[in-house]
Amino acid sequence: MLSAATILSFLLLSHGHKKPCPETRHFTVIQLNFEEKQAPAPPGSDTIYYDFERKLQWEDFLAKPSPNGPSAAVSYTSFAYEGNSNLVNDTLRITLRLQVFFIKSASWVRPEARNSYALAHEQLHFDITRLVVERFKQKLRQTALNRDDYDSIIQYQYLQSFREMNRLQYRFDQETHHGLNAVEQIRWRDRVNVGLKNNGVLPEELGIEGINFTPIQ
């Protein structure tokens, strides 16, 4: 077995900041905006933020390998959000700052597993986390928010997406036999890549019957 993803949740709740305005009964316009932390972490940081141009390296796996269990490597990935709101007249502007991250001190690899194929498997775990964030954003865009309980709705959708992430990570390892099934790993890689290019929408949701497989580099 090559890996089993370990997932950590940081749920940062927003209480918002509202400018005083007269109490009215008219319709409030909701503006939802997303920002993402992608800047490189400072030197020596324990955190790597997801960046399409920056792939994982074995040097990022700093934890001591577990002496027990079948996994040859573990990637500690997750996502979080924090945000604020600003109510001006009849417009409520909600800004969510998203973080997709990898924790170095909790990720490890056994010496015999340090090869490009195993690293591609670990990168896919990180990619799946990024895919779920895109799906989280789409869910919120399609969800009716209101000024009275938008925070609880966002929290609920976050928890639903967090559960989806865990399900996808588990299925990925199960269907690829933790990376030992190269054909399935190729299928998952292409499936995730399609989702990343289409705002989180997976091939089966796009009505794509099949994907042209290409060899793993």
RODO-2510 file (C-alpha; in nm, 4 decimals, decimal comma):
residues 217
     n   res          X          Y          Z
     1     m     0,0000     0,0000     0,0000
     2     l     0,1255     0,3446    -0,0825
     3     s    -0,0767     0,5756     0,1331
     4     a    -0,3795     0,6522     0,3400
     5     a    -0,4784     1,0168     0,3716
     6     t    -0,5143     1,1627     0,7185
     7     i    -0,7559     1,4549     0,7332
     8     l    -0,7756     1,7433     0,9782
     9     s    -1,0592     1,9961     1,0033
    10     f    -1,0191     2,3583     1,1020
    11     l    -1,3607     2,5250     1,1049
    12     l    -1,3254     2,8981     1,1434
    13     l    -1,6634     3,0559     1,1965
    14     s    -1,7468     3,4057     1,0901
    15     h    -1,9551     3,6355     1,3024
    16     g    -1,9373     3,9149     1,0501
    17     h    -1,9112     4,2901     1,0751
    18     k    -2,2185     4,4898     0,9924
    19     k    -2,2589     4,8602     0,9402
    20     p    -2,5597     4,9996     1,1189
    21     c    -2,8583     5,0622     0,8999
    22     p    -3,2267     5,1325     0,9671
    23     e    -3,4463     4,8256     1,0197
    24     t    -3,6408     4,7644     0,7015
    25     r    -3,8517     4,4839     0,5625
    26     h    -3,7406     4,5114     0,2044
    27     f    -3,5357     4,2483     0,0234
    28     t    -3,1659     4,2234     0,1044
    29     v    -2,9255     4,1497    -0,1798
    30     i    -2,6611     3,8893    -0,0947
    31     q    -2,3183     3,9164    -0,2565
    32     l    -2,0939     3,6144    -0,1960
    33     n    -1,7246     3,6476    -0,2752
    34     f    -1,4398     3,3974    -0,2427
    35     e    -1,0732     3,4582    -0,1811
    36     e    -0,8067     3,1925    -0,1524
    37     k    -0,4774     3,1899     0,0292
    38     q    -0,2252     3,0730    -0,2285
    39     a     0,0831     3,2744    -0,1380
    40     p     0,3889     3,0656    -0,0516
    41     a     0,4225     3,0010     0,3185
    42     p     0,7149     3,1744     0,4938
    43     p     1,0428     2,9814     0,5111
    44     g     1,0279     2,7172     0,7789
    45     s     0,6485     2,7112     0,7809
    46     d     0,4796     2,3819     0,8618
    47     t     0,2019     2,4535     0,6137
    48     i     0,1882     2,4298     0,2344
    49     y    -0,1065     2,6030     0,0690
    50     y    -0,2401     2,4457    -0,2473
    51     d    -0,0877     2,5894    -0,5632
    52     f    -0,1414     2,4461    -0,9113
    53     e     0,2170     2,5337    -0,9959
    54     r     0,3707     2,3872    -0,6832
    55     k     0,3512     2,0078    -0,6510
    56     l     0,4347     1,8112    -0,3392
    57     q     0,7918     1,6918    -0,2893
    58     w     0,9166     1,4167    -0,0643
    59     e     1,1065     1,6810     0,1334
    60     d     0,7651     1,8098     0,2468
    61     f     0,7003     1,4889     0,4427
    62     l     0,8687     1,5595     0,7758
    63     a     0,6962     1,3315     1,0260
    64     k     0,8475     1,0070     1,1439
    65     p     0,6890     0,7083     0,9649
    66     s     0,4492     0,5044     1,1729
    67     p     0,5972     0,1710     1,2783
    68     n     0,2585     0,0017     1,2390
    69     g     0,0063    -0,0254     0,9599
    70     p     0,0293    -0,1012     0,5894
    71     s     0,0665     0,2538     0,4592
    72     a     0,3947     0,3553     0,3012
    73     a     0,3110     0,7270     0,3099
    74     v     0,0542     0,9585     0,4646
    75     s    -0,0513     1,3048     0,3436
    76     y    -0,2136     1,5330     0,5992
    77     t    -0,4428     1,7596     0,3978
    78     s    -0,7573     1,9569     0,4694
    79     f    -0,9372     2,2857     0,4036
    80     a    -1,0783     2,5653     0,6133
    81     y    -1,2492     2,8995     0,5770
    82     e    -1,2855     3,2252     0,7619
    83     g    -1,4746     3,5306     0,6572
    84     n    -1,6578     3,8479     0,7288
    85     s    -1,9778     4,0200     0,6284
    86     n    -2,0631     4,3808     0,5668
    87     l    -2,4207     4,5089     0,5475
    88     v    -2,4651     4,8395     0,3696
    89     n    -2,8185     4,9599     0,3011
    90     d    -2,9864     4,6643     0,1242
    91     t    -2,6700     4,4709     0,0259
    92     l    -2,5009     4,2107     0,2437
    93     r    -2,1485     4,1400     0,1187
    94     i    -2,0071     3,8096     0,2445
    95     t    -1,6400     3,7310     0,1829
    96     l    -1,5013     3,3840     0,2518
    97     r    -1,1263     3,3282     0,2606
    98     l    -1,0478     2,9671     0,1788
    99     q    -0,7389     2,7720     0,2738
   100     v    -0,6418     2,4363     0,1202
   101     f    -0,3395     2,3075     0,3019
   102     f    -0,0903     2,0295     0,3672
   103     i     0,0756     1,9866     0,7080
   104     k     0,4408     1,8853     0,6823
   105     s     0,4931     1,7748     1,0426
   106     a     0,2010     1,5297     1,0200
   107     s     0,2889     1,3816     0,6795
   108     w     0,5386     1,1006     0,6385
   109     v     0,6866     0,8499     0,3958
   110     r     0,8875     0,5329     0,4399
   111     p     1,2336     0,5411     0,2774
   112     e     1,1534     0,2553     0,0381
   113     a     0,8465     0,4390    -0,0961
   114     r     1,0270     0,7529    -0,2164
   115     n     0,9537     0,7204    -0,5877
   116     s     0,7669     0,9325    -0,8430
   117     y     0,4681     0,6990    -0,8671
   118     a     0,4035     0,7041    -0,4917
   119     l     0,4474     1,0823    -0,4870
   120     a     0,1852     1,1126    -0,7631
   121     h    -0,0541     0,9201    -0,5396
   122     e     0,0052     1,1609    -0,2517
   123     q    -0,0386     1,4600    -0,4827
   124     l    -0,3767     1,3189    -0,5854
   125     h    -0,4843     1,3196    -0,2207
   126     f    -0,4033     1,6908    -0,2122
   127     d    -0,5791     1,7441    -0,5475
   128     i    -0,8939     1,5739    -0,4163
   129     t    -0,9011     1,8159    -0,1244
   130     r    -0,8727     2,1067    -0,3703
   131     l    -1,1498     1,9523    -0,5836
   132     v    -1,3835     1,9396    -0,2842
   133     v    -1,3211     2,3091    -0,2175
   134     e    -1,4360     2,3887    -0,5716
   135     r    -1,7479     2,1819    -0,5068
   136     f    -1,8009     2,3628    -0,1759
   137     k    -1,7924     2,6963    -0,3574
   138     q    -2,0441     2,5743    -0,6162
   139     k    -2,2797     2,4494    -0,3441
   140     l    -2,2758     2,7900    -0,1784
   141     r    -2,3344     2,9687    -0,5093
   142     q    -2,6420     2,7511    -0,5601
   143     t    -2,7706     2,7889    -0,2032
   144     a    -3,0193     3,0542    -0,1058
   145     l    -2,8638     3,2691     0,1670
   146     n    -3,0414     3,5281     0,3767
   147     r    -2,9221     3,7951     0,6166
   148     d    -3,0579     3,6225     0,9284
   149     d    -2,8912     3,2806     0,9201
   150     y    -2,6346     3,2801     0,6383
   151     d    -2,3594     3,1830     0,8823
   152     s    -2,5281     2,8596     0,9901
   153     i    -2,6020     2,7714     0,6274
   154     i    -2,2377     2,8212     0,5285
   155     q    -2,1245     2,6129     0,8262
   156     y    -2,3644     2,3346     0,7293
   157     q    -2,2384     2,3281     0,3698
   158     y    -1,8801     2,3257     0,4977
   159     l    -1,9482     2,0199     0,7123
   160     q    -2,1218     1,8476     0,4224
   161     s    -1,8214     1,9170     0,1993
   162     f    -1,5834     1,7994     0,4694
   163     r    -1,7689     1,4687     0,4835
   164     e    -1,7599     1,4474     0,1049
   165     m    -1,3827     1,4985     0,1133
   166     n    -1,3395     1,2099     0,3547
   167     r    -1,5604     0,9855     0,1417
   168     l    -1,3664     1,0671    -0,1745
   169     q    -1,0298     1,0153    -0,0064
   170     y    -1,1451     0,6785     0,1255
   171     r    -1,2835     0,5701    -0,2125
   172     f    -0,9636     0,6786    -0,3858
   173     d    -0,7510     0,4578    -0,1617
   174     q    -0,9961     0,1694    -0,1766
   175     e    -1,0367     0,1683    -0,5551
   176     t    -0,6656     0,2119    -0,6218
   177     h    -0,5692    -0,0307    -0,3426
   178     h    -0,3651     0,2540    -0,1954
   179     g    -0,1948     0,3114    -0,5283
   180     l    -0,1134    -0,0495    -0,6142
   181     n    -0,3705    -0,0514    -0,8958
   182     a    -0,2085     0,1737    -1,1580
   183     v    -0,5062     0,1609    -1,3977
   184     e    -0,7433     0,2873    -1,1298
   185     q    -0,4952     0,5541    -1,0254
   186     i    -0,4879     0,6814    -1,3834
   187     r    -0,8689     0,6853    -1,3914
   188     w    -0,8845     0,8806    -1,0686
   189     r    -0,6170     1,1243    -1,1818
   190     d    -0,8049     1,2019    -1,5031
   191     r    -1,1367     1,2233    -1,3187
   192     v    -0,9971     1,4702    -1,0653
   193     n    -0,8270     1,6768    -1,3376
   194     v    -1,1576     1,7112    -1,5240
   195     g    -1,3222     1,8278    -1,2020
   196     l    -1,0499     2,0823    -1,1296
   197     k    -1,0871     2,2283    -1,4791
   198     n    -1,4676     2,2513    -1,4484
   199     n    -1,5225     2,4251    -1,1141
   200     g    -1,5500     2,0971    -0,9262
   201     v    -1,7968     1,9285    -1,1607
   202     l    -1,6930     1,5663    -1,2112
   203     p    -1,6955     1,3887    -1,5513
   204     e    -2,0043     1,1815    -1,4702
   205     e    -2,1883     1,5013    -1,3751
   206     l    -2,0867     1,6536    -1,7094
   207     g    -2,2259     1,3539    -1,8952
   208     i    -1,8841     1,2403    -2,0142
   209     e    -1,9041     0,8692    -2,0878
   210     g    -1,5320     0,8008    -2,0858
   211     i    -1,1928     0,9632    -2,0409
   212     n    -0,8857     0,9154    -2,2563
   213     f    -0,6314     0,7700    -2,0185
   214     t    -0,2716     0,8825    -2,0428
   215     p     0,0267     0,7257    -1,8693
   216     i     0,1269     0,8487    -1,5262
   217     q     0,4433     1,0529    -1,5505
***
